[in-house]
């Protein structure tokens, strides 16, 4: 692995660690405060996602107009500012929204830089390293962040801000890459043009649909677990809930690690089998009512998720690299994914406010994954990706 790739993975790990630590820190604030209702955690996810949807016309082209390492540094500084606002006593919804702005800016540059650092033959492997580092960061950020927050909210927030700043510093070790992939015209017009160009390809349409399905279900499951674990498993603290999600994260690390051998870019259609497995394991999760079966099922969900999302990420990057620019393509990808997540958060919030329990919500996820996987599988071209 080159020094540039090592630096990128280290920077991504620290940034993703803090992203997840800050979420569970705010969840700890909610659990320690009686005047915030059940709507608050879904609202947290919603304000975070709003930035991704609103900023889509700009962040993709921004990642292509400016050197991507510089974009990564700026995004981490914005995230640190959001954590600092919460530390200073600002409403957590506002501070977490600022973190969302930084994350929306970070994502196109994080994925868009990969084709500039690795050739086609190594792209799936590099994606597996990035996804593995990201999920390891999710694992540790979730558990350590929740444990710190249960002990001291202030200590957790100071540590989070420091990690964001260290991530920005590590990014300085990346190669000095020129801006690449910028398109002329306004950002909004450019977004429309990029969308038209990507959606003109049936393969790109189906890959974007599949990725949106995965991330909307993943985001919804994460929020559902906050309600499901206390109700079904009698957990009470942010740390206990975070320890449960550890098994989900470990599973994704395993799936991300083995996927290059099982699903190379030329055989991306194989990812549909992982999606069918996801549907089955969601159904199984809805039926368990004790700790270790729940952990085992979440581990299996994670493995299937890693096998599903890594090759699809590589496919959309490769399509973008040879057409509209990798940063712009990832920006469009983020728009569809986060619009889908925002919609799913809204539906779940509405349903839970009207008495829908977490078990019923998990069953609904299983049906949704199965139905859309069948639809995508029927339409997916059989020729190799180009």
Secondary structure, 3 states (H helix, E strand, C coil): CCHHHHHHHHHHHHHHHHHHHHHHHHHHHHHCCCCCCCHHHHHHHHHHHHHHHHCHHHHHHHHHHCCHHHHHHHHHHHHHHHHHHHHCCCCHHHHHHHHHHHHHHHHHHHHHCHHHHCCHHHHHHHHHHHHHHHHHHHHHHHHHHHHHHHHCHHHHHHHHHHHHHHHHHHHCCCCCCCCCCCCCCCHHHHHHHHHHHHHCCHHHHHHHHHHHHHHHHHHHHHHHHHHHHHHHHCCCCHHHHHHHHHHHHHHHHHHHHHHHHHCCHHHHHHHHHHHHHHHHHHHHHHHCCCHHHHHHHHHHHHHHHHHHHHHHHHHHHHHHHCCCCHHHHHHHHHHHHHHHHHHHHHHHHHHHHCCCCHHHHHHHHHHHHHHHHHHHHHHCCCCCCC
